[in-house]
Amino acid sequence: MRALWERSAEEVLALPPPVRPLAARMLRDLRGWDLAAAHRVDRFVANSETTRRRIAAHYGRESSVLHPPIDTDRFTPGPAQRAGDYYLFASRPVPYKRLDVAVEAAARAGRRLVVVGGYPRNAPPAANVTYLGHVGDDELRELFASASCTIVPSFREGYGIVVAESVASGTPVVVADNPENLATTLVEPGINGFVVEPTVRGLSEGIVAAVAAGEELRVSTAAWSVQYSNSKSINQSAAQMVERLSTFARR
């Protein structure tokens, strides 16, 4: 939805120049098709309040909110002492995720940054960055569990599944306080991470604070995960979905 309706210009600019005119026309045509298809939908389910508002704004339809599930059988807290010597950035390589800010913040904080989620075009060159591209589920789980912290400098997130998975793994997060970054709603500052100014300085200071808090912060992150993650599990989300659908069917 956002690529079509809110950031189509950004998506086009991220492509090689020769294909941009064609991509722009395709996105315009897709918006027409998308709007027509939306009118055929019986019920909308949104992953957050922000998405619910977007559905109302772009499609003129109401929706109920059901947050994305976390695989709590896969993402689980590991031993606190397993914290590695790196920070983690896990995301698609698109401009609004602000990988360049993460690279600068990690360099300023003085530790290695590991990047997963695809190889970005024109990746910021830095000696302290390791680009792993796409990784398998088992490797991603290990990367989350062993990172000193996970960095989320994004301009906007409709929910923040990376934050949820990091915290479920017992690893604290440092999240940029951007107005459309709904990942901040999953952070209890000082308990499972920090919400910081959306600048290189703010993120680097948050990273330093997370590392300085050490085992105590990882223990509290793991405790928070045990307390709240089950309510966001796949089984719980499936049960909520069945309940919502049953309610819709009775109407």
N, C-alpha and C positions, 0 to 999 in steps of 0.2 A: 504493500500500500504506500509506504513512504517513498519508495523509489519512483512510483508513478505520480503521486500527488503532491509531494512536498520537497523532494530533492532531485527531481529529474535532471536539472542542470548540472548538479554535482556528479550524478551518475554518468552523464554524457562526457563531461570533462575528464573523467577518470579513464576514458577509452582512448585508443590511438587516434590522432587527428583525422586520418582518412575515413574512419567509419563513423565519426560523430554526426554528420548530417543525416545519414541513414538511421542511426540510433535515435536521434531526436524525433524523426518522423514515426518510427516504430513506437516510441513511448507515447506520442500523441494519439496514435491509433489504438494503442492498448488502453489508454484512459477511457476512450469511448466504449470499448468492449467491456472493460472492467465495470463501468457504471451500469451498463445494460445487464451484465451478469448479476450485479448486486441486487437488482430489483427482482431476481428470480429466487433469491435466498429466503428460506422460511424463517430461520432464526440466526442471529449473529451471536457469537461468543467471543469476547475480547480477552486478551491476556493481561490487561491492566486498565486502570481508569483512564490513562492517557489514550490508549487505543480505543476505548469506548467512545471518548470524545471525538477522536478522528473519524470513526465510523459514522457518528452522528453528523459531523461536519461535511464529509465527502459524499456519503451515501444517503444522508437524511434518514437513517435507521437507528433504532435503539438496540442495545445489546446488553447481555449480562457478562460479568467478569469472572474468569476462571484462570488463575495464575498457572504458568507452565510448571510441569512436574520436574522433580529432581530424582535421578536414579540413586536413591539412598543406599541401595545394595552395592553400587559401584563406587560412589563418592562418599568415603567415610574417613573420619579423622585418623591420622597415623600418629606414631609416637612423636612427642614434641621435639625430641632431640634430633629428628630427621631433617630439620630445616636445612636446606642447602645454601650455597653461596650465590644464589641468583634470585632475581625478581622475574615474575612471569607476566607476559602480555599475551592473552589468548583471544584472538578476534579475527574477523575478516579484514583484509587489507584495503579498507575504504577510507576516504579522507576524514569523515566525521568521527572515526574511532581515534584519530590523532596519535598514530604510532610515532610520529616525529617528536611529539611532546614527551612520550614515554621514554624514547631513546635519550633525549636530552636530560630528563629528570633522573634516569638511572645513572648516566655518566656523572651527573652532579653529585648523586648520592654515593657514588664510588663502588658500585657492584655490577656484576654481569647481568644483562637482560636477555632472557630467552623468549623468542617470539614464535608462536604457533598459530596456525589458521590460514596458511597460504603464503606464497612469496609475493610481497608487495612490489609493484612496479616502481622503479626509482627509489628503492629502499634507502633510508638514511644510512650512509656509511659510518660505521663506528667500530672501534676495536673491541668494545665491551659488549657487542650484540651478537647473539647466535640465532640465526634464522633456521627453524626446523621445518617450516612448511606445514602441510597437513600431517597429523600423527594419528596412530590408532588409539582405540579407547583405553587400552591398558597403559600405554605410554602417557596419554593425557592425564589419567588418574595419578600416575606416579609424579608427573610434573607438578600438578596441583599440590599434592601432599608434601612434596619436598621443597617447594619454593619458600623463600623468606617471606614474601608477600606477593599478592597479585595486584597489578596496576590497571586501573580502569579510567583513563583520561577522557573518555568519550564525551562528545557534545550532547548526545542523546541516546537513551536506551529506553525501549518501551517497557522493559521489566528488569533485566539484568541477570540473565541466566549464568553468565560467567561468574558474577559475584556469588550467586547462590551455590554454584558447584565448588567454588574455591572455599567458601565458608563451610560447606558440607564436608570438605576434605580436611578441615581443621586449620586452614591457612588464612590468615587475616588479609584484608583488602585495603587498598588506598584508592578512593573513588573521588573523581573531580565533581565539584559542586556546581554543575551546569544546570540551568533551569529545566531542561528536557531530559536530564539524566535520571530516570526513575530508579536506577540501581542504588541511589542514595537511600531509598526507603528501606533497603535491606541491611543497612549498616547501623549498628549501635556504637557510636564513637567510644574508643577505649575498651570495648568489649570484643568486637570481632573485626575491628579495623578503624579507619579514619576517613572522614569526609573533609576534603581540603579545597583550597582555592584552585580554580582550573587553570593554573599556570605552571610553568616548569618549576619555579621556586616552590609553589605550594605542594606539588606532587613530590618533589625531592625531599621536602621537609616531612611530609607524611611518611615517605619510605623510611627515612632515618628514624622517625618516631616508632614505626612498626618494628624495625629491627632492634632498636634500643629496648623496647618493651620485652623482647625476647620470649622466653618460655612462658612467662606469665600471660602474655597476650594470646599465645597459641593455645594454652590451656583453656582460657576463657572463650576463645573462638570455638574450640571443640565442644565445650559445655553448651554454648549457644546453639551449636549445630544439633547436638543430641536433643535439646529442648524443643527446637522449632522445625528441624528438617523433616521429621516424620509427617508433620502436617502439610508438607509440600511434596510428599512422595508420590511416585507414579500411582500406587494403589489408592491413595487418598484422592488424588486428582481424578482418577477413573471413577471412583465412587461418586464424587461430586458431579462429574459429567453425566453419569447415569441418572442421578437424581434430577439434574436440570432437564435432561431430555424427557424423563418421565413426566415432569411438571408441564413441559411444553406439549406433550402428547395428550395430556388430560384437558388442555384448554380448547 
